[in-house]
Amino acid sequence: MKSLKKQRRIQIIALAAVALVGATALIGYAMRDGINYFRSPSQVMAEPPHEGETFRIGGLVEEGSLKRGQGEVISFVVTDLAASVPVTFTGVLPDLFGENQGMIGTGKYVNGVFEASEILAKHDETYMPKEVSDALKEQGVYRDAGS
């Protein structure tokens, strides 16, 4: 009788372990395209991402680089004041997007140009996206208003 209970417990534990491994694998598979890593322009130039990899880039929009093309095509350069990356975007930019302003873009790096599918801009004078301010601090060129 005891060996039957012991065998049943082992079966339940084994089944639970298999279910846990399966659930973890399914979650990882579902999130494979949903995770976007942040990179500064310096990181992109030092170690270009793999072709087709979707990631986020952030920094300041370089002054004098904002150009509007045919239709909704916009090009500009994003910088962390140590390196610069050209960006193209097709669509409508956020109202507060402008030169010398913080931004984060999501997209892919293709032939030396970041092709953005989404652009986010700061929402007031004091805000800068955390990733952008951290990258600028690492370069030693940005200080918080409170610092």
N, C-alpha and C positions, 0 to 999 in steps of 0.2 A: 504494500500500500504506500509506504513512504517513497519508494523508488518511482512510483507513478506520479506523485505530487512533484517530486524533484525533477522528473523528466518534463512535466508540464510547465514548470517555472522556467526551465532552460529554453523551451520552445517559445514561450512568451517573450523572454528577454531577447532571444535571437530575432524574433519577428519585429520587436520594437527597434532593435539596432538596424535592421534592414530598412524599416520604414523611415527612420531618422536619416540614414545615408541617402535614401531615395529622395526624401523631401529636400535635403540640402542640395543635391545634384539638380533637382528641378528649379530651385530658387536661383542657383548660380547660372543655369542655362537661360532662365527668363531675364536675368539682369545683365547678360553679357553685352548688350548694346545700350543699356540704360545708364551705364556708369561712364561719366565724362570726367577725365582728369584735367585739372587746371595746370596750365603752363604759362610762364612769363615769356616775353619775347626773347630774353637771353637764353632761357632753357630751350626754346624752339630752335634758335640759331646754333646753339652748342650741340644739341642732339635732336635732329629733325625726327618727328614722329613717323611711324610706319605709314605707308600709303593706304589711304582709306580709313585711317583711324580717326574717330570723332573725339574731339577734346575741346576744352575751353581755353581761351587765351584772354589775357586782360592786361590793361595798362592805360596809358594816357594817349588820346588821339593827338598825333603830332600836328603842331601848328602849320598851316599852309598846305596840308596834305589832302584835305577833304575835296574830292572832285565828284561831281554828278555826271553820269554818262547818259546813254540812251535809255529812255523810260525810267525804270526804278533802279537802275544799276548805280551803285555808289562805290567809290574806292577811296581808301584813306590808309594811313600808316599808323600802327599802334606801337608805342614804345614804352620801355621801362627806364628810359634815359641812359641805358647801357647798350641796348640793341633795339632794332626796329624790324617790324614784319609788315609787309604790304597786305592789305585786307580788301576783299571785294564782298559786296552784299547786294542782293537783289531783294527789294522790298521797301517797306516804309520804316524809316528810322524813328526811334522814340523822340518825343518832343524835346527832351532835355539833352539830346545828343549834340555834341559840339567839339570844336578843337580845344585842346588843353583840358579836357574833361575825362574822368575815369569811365571806362567801359569794360564789359566782358562780352565776348562773342563765342558762340558755339558753332563748330564746323569742322572742316577738314583742310589739311595742308596739302596743296596740289601744285607741283612745279614751282615751288618757292613763293606761292601766294596762299594766304589763308582765305578759303572760301567759306564765309559765314552763312549759316542758315538762320541764326537768331542773334540779335544784338540787344544787350541790356545797357542802360545808361544810369548814371547816378540820379538820385531823386531830390537832392537839395545841395546847398553849398558845402555842408560839412560832411556828407556821406561819401565814402569811397569803398567799393567792395573790399571785403576783408582779404581776399586772395591778392588783389591788386596792391593794397597798402602793404601787405606782408612782403610781396615781391620787391616793391620799391624800397622798403626798409632794409631788405637784404643787400640791395645795391648801395645803401647808405645815402639815398637821395630824397627820402620822404620822412617827415616827422608828423605825428598826430598834432592836432590843434592843442590837445591837452598835455603834450610832452614838452 
